[in-house]
Amino acid sequence: MRPRLRVYHGDEIALGPGKVDLLQAIDEAGTLAEAARRLGMSYMRAWKLLQTMNSCFKEPLVDTARGGAGHGKATLTATGRAALTLYRRMELETAQAIEPAWRELLGHLED
């Protein structure tokens, strides 16, 4: 069982599995380009996801600095780090909450 949570802001998906994976990859890689590469997505796709996330929150989730000779840089803000941590906590708590029903449902699945 793998619940997929989505946090909506109006009609936009502010956070979901892919966006949170992108936040985590940015945190680990330090650049948007490397984060996108690690996730197997285009830089443009990652940039659009990041723009959507940043526009949905009161404060940006990621600070970016343009590339050039020294390459670009991307770092999670305090809000970004909080959003990542809270989303991961929501995933864990959801999985824990559905565990009893999941075990019961497993008994009905074909071996």
C-alpha positions as CSV (number, residue, x, y, z in Angstrom):
1,M,0.0,0.0,0.0
2,R,1.3,3.4,-1.0
3,P,-1.0,6.3,-0.3
4,R,-0.4,9.3,-2.6
5,L,-1.2,12.6,-0.9
6,R,-1.8,15.8,-2.7
7,V,-2.0,19.2,-1.1
8,Y,-4.2,21.6,-3.1
9,H,-4.1,25.4,-3.2
10,G,-7.1,26.4,-5.2
11,D,-6.9,24.3,-8.4
12,E,-3.1,23.9,-8.1
13,I,-1.4,21.0,-6.6
14,A,0.9,22.7,-4.1
15,L,2.6,19.5,-3.0
16,G,2.4,15.9,-4.1
17,P,4.7,12.9,-4.4
18,G,6.7,14.2,-7.4
19,K,7.1,17.7,-6.0
20,V,8.2,16.5,-2.6
21,D,10.7,14.2,-4.3
22,L,12.0,17.2,-6.2
23,L,12.4,19.2,-2.9
24,Q,14.3,16.3,-1.4
25,A,16.5,16.0,-4.5
26,I,17.2,19.8,-4.4
27,D,18.2,19.5,-0.8
28,E,20.5,16.7,-1.5
29,A,22.0,17.9,-4.8
30,G,22.2,21.7,-4.2
31,T,21.1,22.5,-7.8
32,L,17.9,22.3,-9.7
33,A,19.6,20.8,-12.7
34,E,21.2,18.0,-10.7
35,A,18.0,17.3,-8.8
36,A,16.1,17.0,-12.1
37,R,18.8,14.7,-13.5
38,R,18.6,12.5,-10.5
39,L,14.8,12.2,-10.9
40,G,15.0,11.6,-14.6
41,M,13.1,14.7,-15.5
42,S,13.9,17.7,-17.7
43,Y,15.2,20.9,-16.2
44,M,12.2,22.7,-17.7
45,R,9.8,20.3,-16.0
46,A,11.6,20.7,-12.6
47,W,11.6,24.5,-13.0
48,K,7.8,24.6,-13.7
49,L,7.1,22.3,-10.7
50,L,9.3,24.6,-8.5
51,Q,7.5,27.7,-9.8
52,T,4.1,26.2,-9.0
53,M,5.3,25.2,-5.5
54,N,6.8,28.6,-4.8
55,S,3.6,30.4,-6.0
56,C,1.3,28.4,-3.7
57,F,3.1,29.2,-0.5
58,K,3.4,32.5,1.4
59,E,7.1,32.2,1.2
60,P,9.2,30.4,-1.5
61,L,10.2,26.8,-0.7
62,V,13.4,27.1,-2.7
63,D,15.9,29.9,-3.2
64,T,17.7,29.7,-6.5
65,A,20.8,31.5,-7.9
66,R,21.4,31.7,-11.6
67,G,24.0,29.5,-13.3
68,G,27.0,30.6,-15.4
69,A,30.6,29.7,-14.9
70,G,30.1,28.6,-11.3
71,H,26.8,26.9,-12.1
72,G,23.5,27.5,-10.4
73,K,22.5,26.9,-6.8
74,A,19.2,25.9,-5.2
75,T,18.6,25.6,-1.5
76,L,15.5,24.9,0.6
77,T,14.3,27.8,2.6
78,A,13.0,27.3,6.2
79,T,9.5,27.1,4.7
80,G,10.7,24.5,2.2
81,R,12.4,22.4,4.8
82,A,9.2,22.6,7.0
83,A,7.0,21.7,4.0
84,L,9.2,18.7,3.2
85,T,9.3,17.5,6.8
86,L,5.6,17.9,7.3
87,Y,4.6,16.2,4.1
88,R,6.9,13.2,4.9
89,R,5.2,13.1,8.3
90,M,1.8,13.1,6.7
91,E,2.8,10.2,4.6
92,L,4.0,8.2,7.6
93,E,1.0,9.0,9.7
94,T,-1.4,8.1,6.8
95,A,0.3,4.8,6.3
96,Q,0.1,4.1,10.1
97,A,-3.6,5.0,10.1
98,I,-4.6,2.7,7.3
99,E,-2.5,-0.2,8.4
100,P,-5.3,-2.2,10.2
101,A,-7.7,-1.9,7.2
102,W,-4.8,-2.7,4.8
103,R,-4.0,-5.9,6.7
104,E,-7.7,-6.9,6.6
105,L,-7.9,-6.2,2.9
106,L,-4.7,-8.3,2.2
107,G,-6.7,-11.3,3.5
108,H,-9.1,-10.9,0.6
109,L,-6.4,-10.6,-2.1
110,E,-5.5,-13.6,-4.3
111,D,-2.3,-15.3,-3.2
